[in-house]
Amino acid sequence: MATDNEIMRAIMNGISFAGAKTKKAEDPNKVKTKARGKQYRTGAHGSGAAKHKAEIRQKVKNRPSQRKGR
């Protein structure tokens, strides 16, 4: 339970809630295994499924109905 002194200090000064602590700086030598969004969309990170999906996206993009200005 809070003491009378702590209660008076809270009444006079208010209560402040500290924000979340920041994370430590990551090790620059750490290997990143998760592909970035653009790499996944373009299939650049080596996944066969991502390459296949990127090919499908490219085919859809090249359809005459999907081209801008036509």
PyMOL Python script that loads the backbone (N, CA, C, O; Angstrom):
from pymol import cmd

cmd.read_pdbstr("""\
ATOM      1  N   MET A   1       0.844  -1.176   0.000  1.00  0.00           N
ATOM      2  CA  MET A   1       0.000   0.000   0.000  1.00  0.00           C
ATOM      3  C   MET A   1       0.891   1.240   0.000  1.00  0.00           C
ATOM      4  O   MET A   1       1.988   1.231   0.557  1.00  0.00           O
ATOM      5  N   ALA A   2       0.414   2.279  -0.617  1.00  0.00           N
ATOM      6  CA  ALA A   2       1.184   3.513  -0.713  1.00  0.00           C
ATOM      7  C   ALA A   2       1.148   4.269   0.608  1.00  0.00           C
ATOM      8  O   ALA A   2       0.145   4.257   1.320  1.00  0.00           O
ATOM      9  N   THR A   3       2.263   4.927   0.921  1.00  0.00           N
ATOM     10  CA  THR A   3       2.330   5.719   2.145  1.00  0.00           C
ATOM     11  C   THR A   3       1.643   7.060   1.916  1.00  0.00           C
ATOM     12  O   THR A   3       1.367   7.440   0.778  1.00  0.00           O
ATOM     13  N   ASP A   4       1.370   7.777   3.011  1.00  0.00           N
ATOM     14  CA  ASP A   4       0.721   9.085   2.914  1.00  0.00           C
ATOM     15  C   ASP A   4       1.586  10.059   2.108  1.00  0.00           C
ATOM     16  O   ASP A   4       1.071  10.881   1.350  1.00  0.00           O
ATOM     17  N   ASN A   5       2.903   9.953   2.282  1.00  0.00           N
ATOM     18  CA  ASN A   5       3.823  10.823   1.562  1.00  0.00           C
ATOM     19  C   ASN A   5       3.725  10.587   0.041  1.00  0.00           C
ATOM     20  O   ASN A   5       3.709  11.539  -0.741  1.00  0.00           O
ATOM     21  N   GLU A   6       3.662   9.327  -0.358  1.00  0.00           N
ATOM     22  CA  GLU A   6       3.548   9.003  -1.783  1.00  0.00           C
ATOM     23  C   GLU A   6       2.214   9.482  -2.347  1.00  0.00           C
ATOM     24  O   GLU A   6       2.157   9.955  -3.482  1.00  0.00           O
ATOM     25  N   ILE A   7       1.158   9.366  -1.580  1.00  0.00           N
ATOM     26  CA  ILE A   7      -0.171   9.799  -2.024  1.00  0.00           C
ATOM     27  C   ILE A   7      -0.188  11.312  -2.208  1.00  0.00           C
ATOM     28  O   ILE A   7      -0.718  11.811  -3.200  1.00  0.00           O
ATOM     29  N   MET A   8       0.398  12.054  -1.242  1.00  0.00           N
ATOM     30  CA  MET A   8       0.435  13.505  -1.362  1.00  0.00           C
ATOM     31  C   MET A   8       1.270  13.945  -2.573  1.00  0.00           C
ATOM     32  O   MET A   8       0.906  14.887  -3.277  1.00  0.00           O
ATOM     33  N   ARG A   9       2.382  13.257  -2.803  1.00  0.00           N
ATOM     34  CA  ARG A   9       3.222  13.590  -3.955  1.00  0.00           C
ATOM     35  C   ARG A   9       2.461  13.334  -5.256  1.00  0.00           C
ATOM     36  O   ARG A   9       2.583  14.111  -6.204  1.00  0.00           O
ATOM     37  N   ALA A  10       1.678  12.254  -5.312  1.00  0.00           N
ATOM     38  CA  ALA A  10       0.894  11.939  -6.504  1.00  0.00           C
ATOM     39  C   ALA A  10      -0.198  12.986  -6.720  1.00  0.00           C
ATOM     40  O   ALA A  10      -0.485  13.360  -7.857  1.00  0.00           O
ATOM     41  N   ILE A  11      -0.805  13.456  -5.633  1.00  0.00           N
ATOM     42  CA  ILE A  11      -1.853  14.472  -5.753  1.00  0.00           C
ATOM     43  C   ILE A  11      -1.260  15.797  -6.209  1.00  0.00           C
ATOM     44  O   ILE A  11      -1.839  16.476  -7.057  1.00  0.00           O
ATOM     45  N   MET A  12      -0.118  16.168  -5.659  1.00  0.00           N
ATOM     46  CA  MET A  12       0.483  17.459  -5.973  1.00  0.00           C
ATOM     47  C   MET A  12       1.159  17.481  -7.352  1.00  0.00           C
ATOM     48  O   MET A  12       1.032  18.458  -8.090  1.00  0.00           O
ATOM     49  N   ASN A  13       1.874  16.408  -7.695  1.00  0.00           N
ATOM     50  CA  ASN A  13       2.668  16.384  -8.923  1.00  0.00           C
ATOM     51  C   ASN A  13       2.020  15.573 -10.055  1.00  0.00           C
ATOM     52  O   ASN A  13       2.444  15.674 -11.206  1.00  0.00           O
ATOM     53  N   GLY A  14       1.039  14.804  -9.749  1.00  0.00           N
ATOM     54  CA  GLY A  14       0.428  13.951 -10.756  1.00  0.00           C
ATOM     55  C   GLY A  14       1.199  12.645 -10.912  1.00  0.00           C
ATOM     56  O   GLY A  14       2.266  12.461 -10.326  1.00  0.00           O
ATOM     57  N   ILE A  15       0.650  11.764 -11.695  1.00  0.00           N
ATOM     58  CA  ILE A  15       1.281  10.470 -11.928  1.00  0.00           C
ATOM     59  C   ILE A  15       1.731  10.435 -13.377  1.00  0.00           C
ATOM     60  O   ILE A  15       0.959  10.746 -14.283  1.00  0.00           O
ATOM     61  N   SER A  16       2.978  10.056 -13.592  1.00  0.00           N
ATOM     62  CA  SER A  16       3.469   9.912 -14.962  1.00  0.00           C
ATOM     63  C   SER A  16       3.821   8.447 -15.187  1.00  0.00           C
ATOM     64  O   SER A  16       4.501   7.813 -14.381  1.00  0.00           O
ATOM     65  N   PHE A  17       3.337   7.941 -16.301  1.00  0.00           N
ATOM     66  CA  PHE A  17       3.619   6.562 -16.652  1.00  0.00           C
ATOM     67  C   PHE A  17       4.744   6.564 -17.673  1.00  0.00           C
ATOM     68  O   PHE A  17       4.659   7.231 -18.704  1.00  0.00           O
ATOM     69  N   ALA A  18       5.794   5.816 -17.379  1.00  0.00           N
ATOM     70  CA  ALA A  18       6.953   5.770 -18.269  1.00  0.00           C
ATOM     71  C   ALA A  18       6.593   4.988 -19.519  1.00  0.00           C
ATOM     72  O   ALA A  18       5.840   4.016 -19.462  1.00  0.00           O
ATOM     73  N   GLY A  19       7.134   5.417 -20.640  1.00  0.00           N
ATOM     74  CA  GLY A  19       6.904   4.720 -21.900  1.00  0.00           C
ATOM     75  C   GLY A  19       7.690   3.422 -21.945  1.00  0.00           C
ATOM     76  O   GLY A  19       8.455   3.108 -21.033  1.00  0.00           O
ATOM     77  N   ALA A  20       7.491   2.681 -23.012  1.00  0.00           N
ATOM     78  CA  ALA A  20       8.203   1.420 -23.174  1.00  0.00           C
ATOM     79  C   ALA A  20       9.691   1.698 -23.357  1.00  0.00           C
ATOM     80  O   ALA A  20      10.083   2.680 -23.988  1.00  0.00           O
ATOM     81  N   LYS A  21      10.487   0.838 -22.808  1.00  0.00           N
ATOM     82  CA  LYS A  21      11.925   0.995 -22.943  1.00  0.00           C
ATOM     83  C   LYS A  21      12.322   0.648 -24.373  1.00  0.00           C
ATOM     84  O   LYS A  21      11.735  -0.233 -25.002  1.00  0.00           O
ATOM     85  N   THR A  22      13.327   1.358 -24.870  1.00  0.00           N
ATOM     86  CA  THR A  22      13.784   1.106 -26.233  1.00  0.00           C
ATOM     87  C   THR A  22      14.617  -0.168 -26.270  1.00  0.00           C
ATOM     88  O   THR A  22      15.240  -0.560 -25.283  1.00  0.00           O
ATOM     89  N   LYS A  23      14.610  -0.797 -27.435  1.00  0.00           N
ATOM     90  CA  LYS A  23      15.390  -2.020 -27.600  1.00  0.00           C
ATOM     91  C   LYS A  23      16.863  -1.676 -27.731  1.00  0.00           C
ATOM     92  O   LYS A  23      17.224  -0.569 -28.133  1.00  0.00           O
ATOM     93  N   LYS A  24      17.697  -2.625 -27.393  1.00  0.00           N
ATOM     94  CA  LYS A  24      19.130  -2.437 -27.557  1.00  0.00           C
ATOM     95  C   LYS A  24      19.460  -2.406 -29.043  1.00  0.00           C
ATOM     96  O   LYS A  24      18.742  -2.973 -29.867  1.00  0.00           O
ATOM     97  N   ALA A  25      20.547  -1.741 -29.367  1.00  0.00           N
ATOM     98  CA  ALA A  25      20.989  -1.704 -30.764  1.00  0.00           C
ATOM     99  C   ALA A  25      21.307  -3.123 -31.202  1.00  0.00           C
ATOM    100  O   ALA A  25      21.986  -3.868 -30.495  1.00  0.00           O
ATOM    101  N   GLU A  26      20.805  -3.491 -32.379  1.00  0.00           N
ATOM    102  CA  GLU A  26      21.030  -4.848 -32.850  1.00  0.00           C
ATOM    103  C   GLU A  26      22.464  -5.017 -33.341  1.00  0.00           C
ATOM    104  O   GLU A  26      23.107  -4.064 -33.781  1.00  0.00           O
ATOM    105  N   ASP A  27      22.936  -6.230 -33.256  1.00  0.00           N
ATOM    106  CA  ASP A  27      24.284  -6.561 -33.681  1.00  0.00           C
ATOM    107  C   ASP A  27      24.381  -6.408 -35.201  1.00  0.00           C
ATOM    108  O   ASP A  27      23.612  -7.042 -35.923  1.00  0.00           O
ATOM    109  N   PRO A  28      25.304  -5.586 -35.705  1.00  0.00           N
ATOM    110  CA  PRO A  28      25.386  -5.392 -37.156  1.00  0.00           C
ATOM    111  C   PRO A  28      25.829  -6.648 -37.906  1.00  0.00           C
ATOM    112  O   PRO A  28      25.618  -6.749 -39.115  1.00  0.00           O
ATOM    113  N   ASN A  29      26.441  -7.606 -37.205  1.00  0.00           N
ATOM    114  CA  ASN A  29      26.901  -8.835 -37.851  1.00  0.00           C
ATOM    115  C   ASN A  29      25.833  -9.920 -37.877  1.00  0.00           C
ATOM    116  O   ASN A  29      26.058 -11.012 -38.400  1.00  0.00           O
ATOM    117  N   LYS A  30      24.676  -9.616 -37.313  1.00  0.00           N
ATOM    118  CA  LYS A  30      23.600 -10.603 -37.246  1.00  0.00           C
ATOM    119  C   LYS A  30      23.053 -10.870 -38.652  1.00  0.00           C
ATOM    120  O   LYS A  30      22.864  -9.943 -39.440  1.00  0.00           O
ATOM    121  N   VAL A  31      22.803 -12.138 -38.951  1.00  0.00           N
ATOM    122  CA  VAL A  31      22.282 -12.514 -40.260  1.00  0.00           C
ATOM    123  C   VAL A  31      20.775 -12.341 -40.246  1.00  0.00           C
ATOM    124  O   VAL A  31      20.089 -12.863 -39.368  1.00  0.00           O
ATOM    125  N   LYS A  32      20.263 -11.606 -41.222  1.00  0.00           N
ATOM    126  CA  LYS A  32      18.826 -11.420 -41.324  1.00  0.00           C
ATOM    127  C   LYS A  32      18.276 -12.516 -42.227  1.00  0.00           C
ATOM    128  O   LYS A  32      18.696 -12.644 -43.378  1.00  0.00           O
ATOM    129  N   THR A  33      17.348 -13.297 -41.718  1.00  0.00           N
ATOM    130  CA  THR A  33      16.834 -14.411 -42.500  1.00  0.00           C
ATOM    131  C   THR A  33      15.476 -14.092 -43.106  1.00  0.00           C
ATOM    132  O   THR A  33      15.053 -14.757 -44.051  1.00  0.00           O
ATOM    133  N   LYS A  34      14.797 -13.098 -42.585  1.00  0.00           N
ATOM    134  CA  LYS A  34      13.469 -12.786 -43.096  1.00  0.00           C
ATOM    135  C   LYS A  34      13.591 -11.845 -44.287  1.00  0.00           C
ATOM    136  O   LYS A  34      14.256 -10.812 -44.213  1.00  0.00           O
ATOM    137  N   ALA A  35      12.947 -12.213 -45.372  1.00  0.00           N
ATOM    138  CA  ALA A  35      13.020 -11.394 -46.578  1.00  0.00           C
ATOM    139  C   ALA A  35      12.193 -10.129 -46.396  1.00  0.00           C
ATOM    140  O   ALA A  35      11.168 -10.141 -45.715  1.00  0.00           O
ATOM    141  N   ARG A  36      12.635  -9.061 -46.995  1.00  0.00           N
ATOM    142  CA  ARG A  36      11.874  -7.816 -46.970  1.00  0.00           C
ATOM    143  C   ARG A  36      10.707  -7.940 -47.929  1.00  0.00           C
ATOM    144  O   ARG A  36      10.696  -8.803 -48.806  1.00  0.00           O
ATOM    145  N   GLY A  37       9.730  -7.073 -47.754  1.00  0.00           N
ATOM    146  CA  GLY A  37       8.516  -7.142 -48.555  1.00  0.00           C
ATOM    147  C   GLY A  37       8.767  -7.061 -50.044  1.00  0.00           C
ATOM    148  O   GLY A  37       8.226  -7.867 -50.801  1.00  0.00           O
ATOM    149  N   LYS A  38       9.576  -6.106 -50.485  1.00  0.00           N
ATOM    150  CA  LYS A  38       9.821  -5.966 -51.915  1.00  0.00           C
ATOM    151  C   LYS A  38      10.568  -7.177 -52.454  1.00  0.00           C
ATOM    152  O   LYS A  38      10.272  -7.641 -53.556  1.00  0.00           O
ATOM    153  N   GLN A  39      11.523  -7.691 -51.705  1.00  0.00           N
ATOM    154  CA  GLN A  39      12.255  -8.866 -52.149  1.00  0.00           C
ATOM    155  C   GLN A  39      11.309 -10.048 -52.322  1.00  0.00           C
ATOM    156  O   GLN A  39      11.459 -10.838 -53.254  1.00  0.00           O
ATOM    157  N   TYR A  40      10.336 -10.167 -51.423  1.00  0.00           N
ATOM    158  CA  TYR A  40       9.403 -11.274 -51.542  1.00  0.00           C
ATOM    159  C   TYR A  40       8.534 -11.101 -52.775  1.00  0.00           C
ATOM    160  O   TYR A  40       8.315 -12.055 -53.521  1.00  0.00           O
ATOM    161  N   ARG A  41       8.031  -9.875 -52.996  1.00  0.00           N
ATOM    162  CA  ARG A  41       7.150  -9.640 -54.137  1.00  0.00           C
ATOM    163  C   ARG A  41       7.857  -9.873 -55.464  1.00  0.00           C
ATOM    164  O   ARG A  41       7.238 -10.315 -56.432  1.00  0.00           O
ATOM    165  N   THR A  42       9.155  -9.578 -55.513  1.00  0.00           N
ATOM    166  CA  THR A  42       9.879  -9.744 -56.762  1.00  0.00           C
ATOM    167  C   THR A  42      10.536 -11.112 -56.866  1.00  0.00           C
ATOM    168  O   THR A  42      11.082 -11.449 -57.916  1.00  0.00           O
ATOM    169  N   GLY A  43      10.497 -11.907 -55.804  1.00  0.00           N
ATOM    170  CA  GLY A  43      11.106 -13.233 -55.827  1.00  0.00           C
ATOM    171  C   GLY A  43      12.610 -13.195 -55.679  1.00  0.00           C
ATOM    172  O   GLY A  43      13.286 -14.182 -55.969  1.00  0.00           O
ATOM    173  N   ALA A  44      13.153 -12.056 -55.227  1.00  0.00           N
ATOM    174  CA  ALA A  44      14.599 -11.868 -55.176  1.00  0.00           C
ATOM    175  C   ALA A  44      15.281 -12.621 -54.039  1.00  0.00           C
ATOM    176  O   ALA A  44      16.505 -12.753 -54.057  1.00  0.00           O
ATOM    177  N   HIS A  45      14.554 -13.111 -53.070  1.00  0.00           N
ATOM    178  CA  HIS A  45      15.214 -13.731 -51.933  1.00  0.00           C
ATOM    179  C   HIS A  45      15.398 -15.229 -52.090  1.00  0.00           C
ATOM    180  O   HIS A  45      15.876 -15.887 -51.166  1.00  0.00           O
ATOM    181  N   GLY A  46      15.033 -15.781 -53.230  1.00  0.00           N
ATOM    182  CA  GLY A  46      15.377 -17.174 -53.517  1.00  0.00           C
ATOM    183  C   GLY A  46      14.283 -18.196 -53.291  1.00  0.00           C
ATOM    184  O   GLY A  46      14.478 -19.367 -53.615  1.00  0.00           O
ATOM    185  N   SER A  47      13.155 -17.811 -52.756  1.00  0.00           N
ATOM    186  CA  SER A  47      12.088 -18.769 -52.519  1.00  0.00           C
ATOM    187  C   SER A  47      11.422 -19.124 -53.843  1.00  0.00           C
ATOM    188  O   SER A  47      11.062 -18.240 -54.621  1.00  0.00           O
ATOM    189  N   GLY A  48      11.262 -20.403 -54.092  1.00  0.00           N
ATOM    190  CA  GLY A  48      10.610 -20.854 -55.319  1.00  0.00           C
ATOM    191  C   GLY A  48       9.178 -20.380 -55.408  1.00  0.00           C
ATOM    192  O   GLY A  48       8.724 -19.979 -56.479  1.00  0.00           O
ATOM    193  N   ALA A  49       8.465 -20.419 -54.308  1.00  0.00           N
ATOM    194  CA  ALA A  49       7.067 -19.975 -54.298  1.00  0.00           C
ATOM    195  C   ALA A  49       6.983 -18.483 -54.598  1.00  0.00           C
ATOM    196  O   ALA A  49       6.093 -18.042 -55.325  1.00  0.00           O
ATOM    197  N   ALA A  50       7.903 -17.713 -54.041  1.00  0.00           N
ATOM    198  CA  ALA A  50       7.892 -16.268 -54.276  1.00  0.00           C
ATOM    199  C   ALA A  50       8.212 -15.957 -55.730  1.00  0.00           C
ATOM    200  O   ALA A  50       7.623 -15.049 -56.316  1.00  0.00           O
ATOM    201  N   LYS A  51       9.136 -16.702 -56.313  1.00  0.00           N
ATOM    202  CA  LYS A  51       9.469 -16.492 -57.727  1.00  0.00           C
ATOM    203  C   LYS A  51       8.262 -16.799 -58.599  1.00  0.00           C
ATOM    204  O   LYS A  51       7.965 -16.066 -59.542  1.00  0.00           O
ATOM    205  N   HIS A  52       7.570 -17.884 -58.281  1.00  0.00           N
ATOM    206  CA  HIS A  52       6.390 -18.265 -59.056  1.00  0.00           C
ATOM    207  C   HIS A  52       5.298 -17.199 -58.942  1.00  0.00           C
ATOM    208  O   HIS A  52       4.688 -16.821 -59.943  1.00  0.00           O
ATOM    209  N   LYS A  53       5.056 -16.723 -57.738  1.00  0.00           N
ATOM    210  CA  LYS A  53       4.042 -15.688 -57.549  1.00  0.00           C
ATOM    211  C   LYS A  53       4.449 -14.397 -58.247  1.00  0.00           C
ATOM    212  O   LYS A  53       3.597 -13.684 -58.779  1.00  0.00           O
ATOM    213  N   ALA A  54       5.753 -14.089 -58.249  1.00  0.00           N
ATOM    214  CA  ALA A  54       6.232 -12.887 -58.930  1.00  0.00           C
ATOM    215  C   ALA A  54       6.005 -13.006 -60.435  1.00  0.00           C
ATOM    216  O   ALA A  54       5.659 -12.025 -61.094  1.00  0.00           O
ATOM    217  N   GLU A  55       6.201 -14.206 -60.978  1.00  0.00           N
ATOM    218  CA  GLU A  55       5.941 -14.422 -62.411  1.00  0.00           C
ATOM    219  C   GLU A  55       4.468 -14.204 -62.720  1.00  0.00           C
ATOM    220  O   GLU A  55       4.127 -13.577 -63.723  1.00  0.00           O
ATOM    221  N   ILE A  56       3.602 -14.715 -61.872  1.00  0.00           N
ATOM    222  CA  ILE A  56       2.163 -14.547 -62.078  1.00  0.00           C
ATOM    223  C   ILE A  56       1.796 -13.074 -62.007  1.00  0.00           C
ATOM    224  O   ILE A  56       1.027 -12.592 -62.840  1.00  0.00           O
ATOM    225  N   ARG A  57       2.329 -12.351 -61.033  1.00  0.00           N
ATOM    226  CA  ARG A  57       2.060 -10.918 -60.923  1.00  0.00           C
ATOM    227  C   ARG A  57       2.512 -10.171 -62.173  1.00  0.00           C
ATOM    228  O   ARG A  57       1.825  -9.269 -62.653  1.00  0.00           O
ATOM    229  N   GLN A  58       3.679 -10.558 -62.694  1.00  0.00           N
ATOM    230  CA  GLN A  58       4.204  -9.905 -63.887  1.00  0.00           C
ATOM    231  C   GLN A  58       3.304 -10.164 -65.090  1.00  0.00           C
ATOM    232  O   GLN A  58       3.062  -9.259 -65.889  1.00  0.00           O
ATOM    233  N   LYS A  59       2.805 -11.396 -65.226  1.00  0.00           N
ATOM    234  CA  LYS A  59       1.898 -11.725 -66.329  1.00  0.00           C
ATOM    235  C   LYS A  59       0.611 -10.918 -66.237  1.00  0.00           C
ATOM    236  O   LYS A  59       0.116 -10.404 -67.241  1.00  0.00           O
ATOM    237  N   VAL A  60       0.074 -10.810 -65.030  1.00  0.00           N
ATOM    238  CA  VAL A  60      -1.158 -10.040 -64.837  1.00  0.00           C
ATOM    239  C   VAL A  60      -0.904  -8.576 -65.160  1.00  0.00           C
ATOM    240  O   VAL A  60      -1.724  -7.922 -65.804  1.00  0.00           O
ATOM    241  N   LYS A  61       0.226  -8.072 -64.715  1.00  0.00           N
ATOM    242  CA  LYS A  61       0.569  -6.667 -64.942  1.00  0.00           C
ATOM    243  C   LYS A  61       0.710  -6.357 -66.433  1.00  0.00           C
ATOM    244  O   LYS A  61       0.386  -5.253 -66.868  1.00  0.00           O
ATOM    245  N   ASN A  62       1.190  -7.323 -67.214  1.00  0.00           N
ATOM    246  CA  ASN A  62       1.426  -7.113 -68.640  1.00  0.00           C
ATOM    247  C   ASN A  62       0.182  -7.335 -69.500  1.00  0.00           C
ATOM    248  O   ASN A  62       0.232  -7.103 -70.708  1.00  0.00           O
ATOM    249  N   ARG A  63      -0.913  -7.772 -68.921  1.00  0.00           N
ATOM    250  CA  ARG A  63      -2.138  -7.946 -69.701  1.00  0.00           C
ATOM    251  C   ARG A  63      -2.609  -6.595 -70.211  1.00  0.00           C
ATOM    252  O   ARG A  63      -2.490  -5.590 -69.510  1.00  0.00           O
ATOM    253  N   PRO A  64      -3.140  -6.563 -71.423  1.00  0.00           N
ATOM    254  CA  PRO A  64      -3.626  -5.287 -71.966  1.00  0.00           C
ATOM    255  C   PRO A  64      -4.686  -4.616 -71.090  1.00  0.00           C
ATOM    256  O   PRO A  64      -4.737  -3.389 -71.007  1.00  0.00           O
ATOM    257  N   SER A  65      -5.520  -5.411 -70.445  1.00  0.00           N
ATOM    258  CA  SER A  65      -6.563  -4.833 -69.604  1.00  0.00           C
ATOM    259  C   SER A  65      -6.014  -4.194 -68.333  1.00  0.00           C
ATOM    260  O   SER A  65      -6.697  -3.388 -67.702  1.00  0.00           O
ATOM    261  N   GLN A  66      -4.796  -4.543 -67.956  1.00  0.00           N
ATOM    262  CA  GLN A  66      -4.205  -4.015 -66.726  1.00  0.00           C
ATOM    263  C   GLN A  66      -3.265  -2.843 -66.975  1.00  0.00           C
ATOM    264  O   GLN A  66      -2.844  -2.178 -66.028  1.00  0.00           O
ATOM    265  N   ARG A  67      -2.932  -2.584 -68.227  1.00  0.00           N
ATOM    266  CA  ARG A  67      -2.012  -1.496 -68.531  1.00  0.00           C
ATOM    267  C   ARG A  67      -2.696  -0.151 -68.428  1.00  0.00           C
ATOM    268  O   ARG A  67      -3.859   0.000 -68.803  1.00  0.00           O
ATOM    269  N   LYS A  68      -1.979   0.809 -67.925  1.00  0.00           N
ATOM    270  CA  LYS A  68      -2.511   2.162 -67.798  1.00  0.00           C
ATOM    271  C   LYS A  68      -2.387   2.880 -69.138  1.00  0.00           C
ATOM    272  O   LYS A  68      -1.447   2.632 -69.894  1.00  0.00           O
ATOM    273  N   GLY A  69      -3.326   3.761 -69.430  1.00  0.00           N
ATOM    274  CA  GLY A  69      -3.258   4.561 -70.636  1.00  0.00           C
ATOM    275  C   GLY A  69      -3.859   3.899 -71.858  1.00  0.00           C
ATOM    276  O   GLY A  69      -3.720   4.409 -72.970  1.00  0.00           O
ATOM    277  N   ARG A  70      -4.512   2.793 -71.672  1.00  0.00           N
ATOM    278  CA  ARG A  70      -5.143   2.122 -72.822  1.00  0.00           C
ATOM    279  C   ARG A  70      -6.625   2.119 -72.679  1.00  0.00           C
ATOM    280  O   ARG A  70      -7.328   1.601 -73.547  1.00  0.00           O
TER     281      ARG A  70
END
""", "prot")
cmd.dss("prot")
cmd.show_as("cartoon", "prot")
cmd.util.cbc("prot")
cmd.orient("prot")
